[in-house]
Amino acid sequence: MLQAKFREMAEMAGKENAMNIVIAAEKTSIATLLSEFVKRHVNPDEIKVSENPDETGSFFVGLQCDRFVLSPSGVFAADKLQIRG
């Protein structure tokens, strides 16, 4: 699904700018998936998307004060903040 599209775009764009291009191109799709997860309409302008360095094809998505993780398979989960002491 989205993962194949991410890979294809990343290969075409080259590694340096690939994630910025993928994020810009897919922000509307990511907002649509997040809308389904949070059960309310989310505009693409409302979210901040960044690459998740821990998992290829995964993204961190911020919406107001909430943070989510989008898996490579297109599934959202709440990002659990870890407090380090």
C-alpha positions in Angstrom: 0.0 0.0 0.0 1.7 3.2 1.1 5.0 1.5 1.8 5.5 0.4 -1.8 4.7 4.0 -2.9 7.2 5.4 -0.4 10.0 3.1 -1.6 9.3 3.8 -5.2 9.4 7.6 -4.6 12.5 7.3 -2.4 14.4 5.4 -5.1 13.5 7.9 -7.8 14.4 11.0 -5.7 17.6 9.8 -4.2 18.3 9.3 -0.5 19.0 12.9 0.6 15.7 14.5 -0.4 13.6 11.4 -0.6 11.8 11.7 2.8 10.9 15.3 2.3 9.4 14.5 -1.1 7.6 11.5 0.2 6.2 13.4 3.2 5.0 16.3 1.0 3.5 14.0 -1.6 1.7 11.8 1.0 0.6 14.3 3.6 -3.0 14.2 2.3 -3.1 10.4 2.5 -1.5 10.5 5.9 -4.1 13.0 7.1 -6.9 10.8 5.7 -5.6 7.7 7.5 -5.2 9.7 10.7 -8.8 11.1 10.4 -10.0 7.5 10.4 -7.9 6.7 13.5 -9.0 9.7 15.6 -12.6 9.6 14.2 -12.6 13.2 13.1 -11.6 15.2 10.0 -7.9 16.1 10.0 -6.6 18.6 7.4 -3.1 18.0 6.0 -2.1 21.5 7.3 -2.9 20.4 10.8 -0.3 17.7 11.0 3.5 17.6 11.3 5.1 14.5 9.7 8.7 13.4 10.2 10.6 10.2 9.5 10.8 7.5 12.2 14.5 6.6 12.3 13.7 3.4 14.2 11.7 1.8 11.3 12.1 2.2 7.6 8.8 3.4 6.0 7.4 4.6 9.4 6.6 8.2 10.3 5.9 10.2 13.4 2.8 12.3 13.0 1.9 15.2 15.3 -1.6 16.6 15.6 -1.9 19.4 18.1 -0.5 18.0 21.4 -0.9 14.3 20.4 1.7 12.2 18.6 1.1 9.1 16.6 3.3 6.6 14.7 2.3 5.5 11.2 3.7 2.0 10.5 5.0 0.9 7.1 1.7 -1.0 6.6 -0.4 2.1 7.0 -1.6 1.5 10.6 -1.6 4.3 13.2 -0.9 3.9 16.9 -0.6 6.4 19.6 3.1 7.3 20.3 3.8 6.6 23.9 6.2 9.2 25.3 9.0 7.8 27.4 10.3 9.9 30.3 13.9 9.3 31.0 15.3 10.0 34.4 
